Amino acid sequence: MQETIAPAFDAKAFRAALGTFATGVTVITAVGRNGEPIGLTANSFNSVSLEPPLVLWSLAKKAFSLQDFVAAKHWAVHVLSAEQEGISNQFARGGQDKFAGVASVPSEHGVPLLQRCAARFECKTTFQYEGGDHIIFVGEVQQFEKNALAPLVFHAGKYALAACKDAALQLSQPADTEPPSFRADMLGYMFGRARRNFLDSMRGHLEKYGLNDYEWRLLTIMLTKKNLTSAMFGQFNQDAALDTILQTLTALQHKGWVTTVARSAGEEPVYCLTDKGVFDSVSLLAIAKSHEEQLLGKMDDMDGVLLKHLLHKFIQKTEGGSPNLWSDEFILKEGIDS
């Protein structure tokens, strides 16, 4: 009889498959056998029971701090907030003072308690079990706190952002058999509507300064990039004809916002903001930033962070040949001062 050999278990693939389960990120702290604070990053945290209130986490048997946690009678689980990615990295590394620069206060049992976490659980060791190559720690929660902070998420070996799914904003997906048609969930329509909503909040302020939307657009470019020629404006505004750009720049000159600086014979002059143009543009920029915060305040904090993150990612992936306003590509080498 021929022996059947089972295929080798692919540990790396198994780990990757487990990584598809998104988790929060925690830091576990306690007091070591020598009386010094100890801590590590773990995503093995889970709830066990409400009555009594029990939670668990696990630690590899080969971990340097294993015996300290085995001996500890009390420990704390900190569910990190989205802004604490640095703390997660710091406690995940070995061979250094993990508490350096990290704000903490001791519990009544001396366990270091980290601050500004999404949640924190102070626990008394109840059980310890062997689970393969890990030790499973079960503890009874004696005190806990929860803060209104978005949690740090870990998925597929990377940090992730979490946003609550609003049931009222379900986006319908067209059936495969549905003929192409204009839809409210089309990307171009949503971008245009979002831009309109933002500009609507600014339009009253622009009118007080005697500006229209397009003049404000050119001024924001000039506030970021100095000494631009009309050709460079054309590259930044490919959706407008050069004649329109020149007419707008001329109008801004008449209003005292923009001036031109001559260059060598035969070369295009460069456009610069006047002192008035700089002062008023900065004032409007501050107003725009305030309106941005107000608009983002209509969503949860993490929704705003996620929106900016996804927009930045979309821009990076779809940039193509469009010029980047914040690159040095369009700086004149002559370095003309206005």
N, C-alpha and C positions, 0 to 999 in steps of 0.2 A: 504494500500500500504506500502510495506516495504521500509524504508529509506536506500539509498545507501550511505555509508560513504567512502569518498575518503581517500586513504592511506596518512599517515602523510608525509609531505615533508622532506626528509632526507637532512638536511643542511650540514652535514659532507660529505656525498657522493657528493652533489652539489659542495662543495668547491674542492673536489678531482677532479671532472670532469673539473672544471674551470682550475685547475692546470696543465692539459694536454696542455694548450696553453702556449708555451714558450714565455717569455718576457725578456726584458732588466731590469736592476735594476737602479733606479734613487734615488738621494737625492734632496729633495726640500728645499731650504733655503729662508729666508726672515728676516725682522726685526720685532720683537714683539712690542706689545703696550707699553712696558716699555723701548724700545730702545735697548734691548738685542737681539743678533742673535738667531734665532730659525731654526730648521731643523729636517727633518725626512726622513726615507727611504720609498719609494713607488714604486710599479711596475704597477701602474694604468695609467702611462703616455701614451699619444697617440697624433698623429697629427690630426688636424681638417681641416685646409685649407692652401693652398699656397698663395692665394690672397683674403684677406689679410693673412699674416702668423700667424695662430692661432694653439695653442696646448692646451691640457687639462690634468688634473689629478684629482683625487678624494681623499677625506679624510673622515673617519668615523665621524659621529656626536658626538660620545662619546670620540673622541680624545682630549687629554688634551690641545693641542695647536690649536684646531679648531678656537676659537675666534680670536687668533692672526693672523692666516692666512686669516680669513674673513675680518679683518681690514686692512690687508696689501695691499698696492697699487702696489707693485712690488715684484716679487719673481723670483728665478732662478731654473731651472731644470738641474741637472747634471746627464748625462748618464755615469754611472761608468764603468771604464775599468776593465779587468779581474784581474788586480793586486790590486784592491780596495775592495776586499771582506771584509777586516777588517773595512773599513769605512762604508760599508753597515751595518755590525753588530753593529757598534758603534751608528749610527744614528737610528737604529731600537729599541734600548733600551731606556727606560725612567729613570728618576730620577738621571741623571748625566749630567756633562758638555759634551755635544756631540761634541763640537769643540776642546776639549782638545787634543793637539798633532796633529791636522789636519791643514795643511797649507791652508790659505785662504786670499784673498784680498777683500776689499770692492768695490762694484760697485759705480757708480756715485750717486746711490740712497741709498748706505749704505748696500746693500744686500751682505752677504758674498759669495764669489765665490771660490769654491774649485778648486784645481789645478790637472793637469794630469788626467783629465777625458777623456773618449772617445769623448764626445761632451758636450756642455753646451749652454743653452738657457736662456737669460735674458728677462723677460716678464713683461708686464704691465697688471694688472687685467682688464679684459673686461667684463666678465659675471660670475655669480655664480648661480648654479641651485641646487635644491634639487633632489636627485636621490635615493629614498628609504632611507636607513640608512646612506647615504653618502651625502656630498656636493661636487658638481662638479665645479672645478675652470677652467675657460677658460681664456687664456691670449694671448695677441698679442706679438709676438717675436720682440724685438727691436734690439737685438744683439745676435750673436751666434758664436761658434767656433767648429771646428771638428779637432781631432787629430788622427794620424795614430796608434791607439791603439785598440786592440781587446776588445769588450764589455763584461761585466759581464752578465751572463745569469741566469735566474731563471726558473726552470721547475719541476713540481710535488713536490713542497715544498723543493727543494734543489737547490744549486748553480750548474751550468753546464758550460761546455766549448763549445765555438762556433768555428767552422771551416768552411770556404767557401767550397762548393762542386764544384769541378772542373769537368766541363762537358766533358773535354777531357779524364778523367780517369774513365769513367763509367765501373763498373765491371759487366760483363754479368753473369746471373744466368742460370745454366743448366736446361733444362726442365725436368719435372718429368720422362718423358719417355726416356730421354737420357741415354745411358749406361755409367757406371763409366769409367772415363778416366783421364789421367794426364792433369791438367789444370794450366795455368799460375797464376790463382788466388788462388791456394791451399796454405794454411797457411805455411806449411813446406817449400815449394819452395820460397815463398816471404821472410821468415825469412832467409833462406840460401842465397838468392840473396842480401838482405840488408846487411848481415854480410860480404859477399864478397866485396860489394861496399865500406864498411867501411875499411876493411883490405887492399884493393887496394890502398887507400889513405895513408896507413901507411907503406906499404911494402918497399918502398924505404928507409925510415928511419931505419926500422929493419935491412935491408941488410947492411947499413952503420955500424951498431953495431955488425954485424955478427950473427944475430938471424933469426930464422924462426918463422912462425906463432905459432907453438905449444910451442916453447921455451918461446915466449913472453906471452903466455897464463899461463904457470906455474909461470913465474916471477910476473905476476899481482896477482896471488893467494898468492905468498910469500910476496908480498908487503902489502897485506891486513892481512894475517894471518902469525904470526911468529911461529917458532918451530913446523913444521909439519913433521910427519912420512910419509914414503912411503904409508902406508895403508890409511892415511888421504888424501893424494894426489889421491889415487885410488877412494875414495868416491867423491871427487870433479870432477873427470874426468872419469866417468863411461863409457864414450864412447871410452876409450883407455885401452889397456891391461896394466897390471902392469909392464910387461917387457919393454914396450914402455916408460912408465913414468920413470922407473929407468934409462933407457938408456939416456933419455933426461936430467935428473938430473945430470948424470955423465958427459954429454957433457957440461952442464953449470958449473960444477965444474972445468973442464979443461980450460974453458974460463975465470975463475976467478970471476964468478958471484955468485957462491954458495959454501958453505962449510957445513960440518957436525959437529955436536956436540955429543959426546958420552954421553950415559945415564948409568943407572945401568946395571950390568951384565945381559945378557939375554934379554935386552930390545932393541928395534929398535933405531938407532940413529935418531936425528932430523936434518932436513935440514934448513939452515938459509942463508940469503943473506949476502955476504961480503960487506965491505964498498963500493967497486966498484959497486957491484950489486945494492945496495941501491941508489947510486948517479945516475947511468945510468938508472935504472928503473924509478926513479922520473923524470928524463929528458924526457924519452920516454912517460911517463904519461902526462906530460905537452904538448908534441907534439900531443898526441892522443886527448887531450881536445881541442886543437886548431883546429884539423881536424874535430872534432865533431861540433864545432861552425860553421866551414865553410860549412859542409854538411847541417846542419840545416838551415843555412842562405840561402840555395836554396829554402826554403819553407817560408811561412808566419810565423811570430813569434808564433802565436797561434797554427799553425799546429805542430810546434816542441814541444810545451808544451803538446798538445793533444796526440802526438805520445808517449811521455814518460809516460804520465798518463795511456794510454791504455796498454802499455807494462807492466807497473808496476801492473796494475789491472789483466792482463792476467797471469802474473807470480804468483800473490797471489792466483788466483782461480785454477791454475793448478799445483801448486808446488808439491803436492804429497809427496813422500818420499825423494825428492832431497834435499841435504844439502844446507843451506843458507850460502854463503860466509861471510856474515856480522853478523852472529849469534855468540854467545860464545860457541856453542856446541862443537867445535873442538879445543878449547884451552887446551893445556896440563896443568894439575894441578900443575906440578912441577915448572912451571914458569921459565924455563931455559933461561938464558940470553946469547945472542950470542955476 
